[in-house]
Amino acid sequence: MSTLSAPQGRPEVEKLFALSEAKQRYLCGINPMLIDVSLLEPCFGAAIVHTLANKQALLPLVDEFGVKDKIIATLNYQLPHYPQVEDDFCQYLLETKYDMTGCFALTGVGRMNGSQFTPHLSMEKLVAYRIPNTVHEISLLPKGDTKQVLASLCAC
């Protein structure tokens, strides 16, 4: 067993210090991304949900807190042809010319049909609302068509 004072232990200690310094350099180079979900509307029914007024009141608080990246909407909800509070809020942001830098929306991916890609309606809404970023929600079920999912991801 080597000790710090024993000459034979010095190379081992130096190696550990070098590894520690390499890890520290690596960690110092990481630029983490934290995405605020305060404005996110749950996609499942709940007894209490965000109203448009709630979202309008939360937005200045999120901005004042200094959050740079925020999910402002879930656009891939069931029955996307029927507007939800998410659509109203995105429309409000457009009308007030809110700076959408750092804004995200959850979207579906779309489908490949042969060589034709059909975007999910949520992706079309993302473009219409001028939201610059998306987080794709992908479902990989045990019996799902993995090739179809990969083709759709590559197409978008």
C-alpha angles and dihedrals in degrees: 000000000000127000132199091255095049113094092223090058095056097083090050092051092046089051090052091048091050091051090048092051091048091052091048092051090049093049092046089055095055116106104198122205118216115189117201114222098186091114095043116120113216114244092219125071115265134180091243121030136168116277123203088259090053091052092046090052094046096050097070090046092053090047093046089051088058100245108164101184120045138165104229101176148014103221099172096074124139115281094017092182089072111073118240134190086275090064092046091051094048089049089050090052090052093048093049091045091236113187103252094194106132094015120133135186128197110242141174119240109234132231139280114223105186103305094336119099117206112193119223112256088246089064090052089051090049089059094042092052091045093234104163100205138046139190107210116220108215125186116206106186120187091249095034124127101257092184090055092050093048092047091051092048092050092048096054 
